Amino acid sequence: MKIFFKNQGEPTLKLFNLAKMLITGVIFMLVSMSSGAATYYVTTSGLAKNPGTPGSPWSIAKAFSTAKAGDVVNIKGGNYGHLHLVVANSGSSGLPITFQAQANTGTPTLNGVNWKEKGISVSGKSYITLKGLRVKNYQYGIFFSNASHYATIDGCVADSCCNTDFEKLGYDGYGISITDGDHGKIKKCSATNNGGNNIFLSRSHYCTILNCHAYCNQTVNNKFMTDYYIVLAWSSHNVVRNCTAEDINGSYKGNHGIIIKDNPGAGGSEAHSTDNLIINCTAKKLEEGFVIAHLAYNNRIDSCYVDNTGKKSTFNFCFQIREGAHDNTISNCSGIAKTGGISVYDGTEGTNPQTQNKNLFVNCSIKGIL
């Protein structure tokens, strides 16, 4: 069957050709927009002058200084030694820059050796993904800062990041940290024996910490003792879900598990943490299992569990609300307490007296032991 268009054949054909041109142009533009993205390869013996192909790989420093939006960098497992890597460029929405362990080759590892400076630092660069990498023996392991939004830290490991003189300088050092970065994701990561903080959010909002483990396995108060395990400071609208904090050997050191903590020394210059959710998390053998402190408000801890029976110190509590924290809710939680189950008190930090008003405990169960 043939269909004829009376007096419209030529205009119809022209319109059809024009539509094809427009569609082709759109496809061409889309291809052009994505054609700059590439996949590169890195090995411990790679060279900066190489093209970054599987047969002629880059050095890891070249990759971090060169990769741009949409690029994927596959990093072969191995010891990359004492380097301080800095991400040079930003990704974009839909086109992140990804630095990832190459499949089935082991874990790429950076070893800071002297516990100074940063292993991997990202400053003012957004849409950066780190996947399957390990950093150790720096002062700061993985450190996002200065409006580095939409970070993804996936399956990374940070351990033994600290200062070298805790007796004079206090417990310091960060395993994995996002400061001034919104919409970040830290997932399936492990952080152990980082002196100040294993996993730390500061002034960062709408972030997720998911399926992460924060540990310390030290037996004495040395430079590798962890002070804080998972921390939200001056940070709002974040979710911590299915995470574990544990002082494995139950050391004598006072330490803090999963905590919302706004430093009172800021003198009121920082907005206090609010609307954070900590859910389905576990804390074990810590001085403070779960904590809300320093005027933080409207936060919720739900369906979490604490077991402090293995803690060696004589002062430890499952749940703490202190230093003026108010209007928070702890619900559907349980614990086994050695010293104390729930504590609401005005501590020694900040300007006293402070009042912990309108904090609500709902459907919680704490079991004590002698």
NORGI-V107386 format. One record per residue. N is the residue number from 1. RES is the residue in one letter. PHI is phi in whole degrees, 0 to 359 (* if undefined). NEAR is the number of other ideal C-beta (glycine too) atoms within 12 Angstrom. Layout:
BEGIN
n = {N N}
res = {RES RES}
phi = {PHI PHI}
near = {NEAR NEAR}
END
This chain:
BEGIN
n = {1 2 3 4 5 6 7 8 9 10 11 12 13 14 15 16 17 18 19 20 21 22 23 24 25 26 27 28 29 30 31 32 33 34 35 36 37 38 39 40 41 42 43 44 45 46 47 48 49 50 51 52 53 54 55 56 57 58 59 60 61 62 63 64 65 66 67 68 69 70 71 72 73 74 75 76 77 78 79 80 81 82 83 84 85 86 87 88 89 90 91 92 93 94 95 96 97 98 99 100 101 102 103 104 105 106 107 108 109 110 111 112 113 114 115 116 117 118 119 120 121 122 123 124 125 126 127 128 129 130 131 132 133 134 135 136 137 138 139 140 141 142 143 144 145 146 147 148 149 150 151 152 153 154 155 156 157 158 159 160 161 162 163 164 165 166 167 168 169 170 171 172 173 174 175 176 177 178 179 180 181 182 183 184 185 186 187 188 189 190 191 192 193 194 195 196 197 198 199 200 201 202 203 204 205 206 207 208 209 210 211 212 213 214 215 216 217 218 219 220 221 222 223 224 225 226 227 228 229 230 231 232 233 234 235 236 237 238 239 240 241 242 243 244 245 246 247 248 249 250 251 252 253 254 255 256 257 258 259 260 261 262 263 264 265 266 267 268 269 270 271 272 273 274 275 276 277 278 279 280 281 282 283 284 285 286 287 288 289 290 291 292 293 294 295 296 297 298 299 300 301 302 303 304 305 306 307 308 309 310 311 312 313 314 315 316 317 318 319 320 321 322 323 324 325 326 327 328 329 330 331 332 333 334 335 336 337 338 339 340 341 342 343 344 345 346 347 348 349 350 351 352 353 354 355 356 357 358 359 360 361 362 363 364 365 366 367 368 369 370}
res = {M K I F F K N Q G E P T L K L F N L A K M L I T G V I F M L V S M S S G A A T Y Y V T T S G L A K N P G T P G S P W S I A K A F S T A K A G D V V N I K G G N Y G H L H L V V A N S G S S G L P I T F Q A Q A N T G T P T L N G V N W K E K G I S V S G K S Y I T L K G L R V K N Y Q Y G I F F S N A S H Y A T I D G C V A D S C C N T D F E K L G Y D G Y G I S I T D G D H G K I K K C S A T N N G G N N I F L S R S H Y C T I L N C H A Y C N Q T V N N K F M T D Y Y I V L A W S S H N V V R N C T A E D I N G S Y K G N H G I I I K D N P G A G G S E A H S T D N L I I N C T A K K L E E G F V I A H L A Y N N R I D S C Y V D N T G K K S T F N F C F Q I R E G A H D N T I S N C S G I A K T G G I S V Y D G T E G T N P Q T Q N K N L F V N C S I K G I L}
phi = {* 248 243 248 252 294 59 232 300 291 299 296 296 296 296 296 296 297 298 299 297 295 296 299 297 296 299 298 295 295 297 295 295 262 291 285 287 214 250 239 231 229 225 295 257 295 237 299 282 286 278 81 270 302 275 217 284 281 282 292 296 300 297 290 271 241 306 232 309 90 286 240 248 267 249 293 300 147 268 267 76 270 232 238 270 235 286 269 232 264 273 212 300 85 226 291 264 243 249 223 296 292 303 63 237 97 257 290 233 254 237 288 68 253 58 234 60 246 284 234 237 229 236 68 237 251 57 248 243 245 221 73 257 233 231 208 64 253 279 231 282 245 226 262 206 58 62 269 274 56 284 232 241 235 65 267 233 227 215 58 259 193 273 256 215 293 293 264 257 81 284 218 111 229 282 232 219 237 239 58 225 264 61 276 228 242 222 53 260 230 227 222 61 268 303 269 217 288 229 221 248 226 51 232 229 58 255 231 245 228 54 253 235 237 230 220 240 279 246 227 280 246 294 266 294 268 271 242 263 226 231 244 234 50 234 230 64 252 233 246 227 56 249 232 237 208 272 303 265 58 301 283 292 292 210 226 282 248 222 259 220 257 303 291 291 287 66 83 281 252 288 284 291 210 61 264 235 247 220 57 249 229 231 223 57 233 298 233 288 235 221 234 217 62 69 296 214 55 254 224 245 226 55 249 224 232 227 256 292 266 282 279 288 270 241 204 225 288 228 233 233 209 48 82 298 213 58 253 233 243 226 56 253 212 192 242 252 267 256 215 270 234 227 236 205 266 278 264 262 86 270 268 278 236 244 262 267 58 268 240 251 233 55 250 223 237 252 260 235 272}
near = {3 4 8 9 13 9 8 13 13 12 13 16 13 13 15 16 14 14 14 14 14 14 14 14 14 14 15 14 13 13 13 12 16 17 13 17 23 24 24 37 36 43 31 26 18 31 20 20 12 21 19 30 17 18 11 19 30 36 29 43 28 28 45 37 25 27 42 27 28 26 35 28 45 33 46 32 23 24 23 36 22 21 32 29 39 28 42 24 29 29 33 22 13 13 26 36 39 35 48 34 32 31 16 10 20 19 28 41 34 41 26 35 22 18 34 20 26 33 48 49 34 43 25 21 35 32 32 47 40 50 34 33 44 39 49 39 36 41 37 41 49 53 42 48 32 22 23 40 31 32 51 38 47 31 29 42 39 48 40 40 48 41 31 24 17 25 14 10 16 17 35 31 47 46 52 55 51 49 37 28 39 26 26 46 38 46 30 26 44 39 47 37 39 52 44 38 44 53 54 52 49 37 33 39 29 23 43 37 46 30 24 41 37 47 39 45 25 29 17 15 24 22 31 35 38 50 41 45 52 56 52 52 41 33 41 29 24 43 36 46 29 23 40 38 46 37 43 26 26 25 30 20 33 27 47 39 51 55 47 46 44 39 28 28 16 20 11 16 12 24 22 35 42 28 24 43 35 47 29 22 39 38 46 36 38 51 40 45 49 55 50 49 44 42 36 44 30 23 42 34 47 29 24 39 35 46 30 42 23 22 36 25 24 13 22 41 36 44 45 45 41 38 35 32 45 28 23 40 30 41 24 20 35 28 41 28 35 30 29 27 30 32 33 29 26 25 29 14 22 27 17 15 13 24 21 31 16 16 32 25 28 16 14 27 23 29 18 18 18 7}
END
